[in-house]
């Protein structure tokens, strides 16, 4: 029979499936089929509320929220096993991300970045704890947002782009030096609103969805 997915909070495109994260688990929809063909594949995840998803390097990364502990964490597993519903999930990093909801995920080499709602950007490797990506002692080289909100992360392999909730876009060179500068344009090229909802890159062009369109 058909599967009812319910309210979807995140989507990610894999090799042969679209993955849908919901408050009731993770689902895999084979490409070219309708959502009614979704297969539940959350078995083994420590929590079923999925807040963000990423497919990268043959792995699926799922940001989850555990209501009992009130913590947000990221788990990862090999994509073929996730699609088959047989994944053995492992928590990424040696600590939870923290108390703030994860809004977006991005892989930079062996490092995973997590945009959050209230804690700006966090980062970790598989063998390190999650830490703040505002590493510079100079506030001018940090991401800033009045409410600590980052809604979207993107990289073109040269630059890392961060879309904040009410202070526009920040950029840093690709890597983990995390020296940030504002990237909001000026005059006719300025962002129409500093409330950035999402970022998307196509070729050499970056698109920013903002409150003003």
Buried (B, 14 or more C-beta within 10 A) or exposed (E): EEEEBEEBBBEBEBEEBBBBBBBBBBBBBEEEEEBEEBBBBBEBBBBBBBBBBBBBEEBBBBBBBBEEEEBBBBBBBBBBBBBEBEBEBEBBBEBBBBEBBBBBBBBBEEBBBBBBBBBBBBBBBEEEEBBBBBBBEEEEBBBBBEEBBBBBBBBBEEBBBBBBBBBBBBBBEBEBEBBBEBBBEEEEEEBEBBBBEBBEBEEEEBEBBBEEE
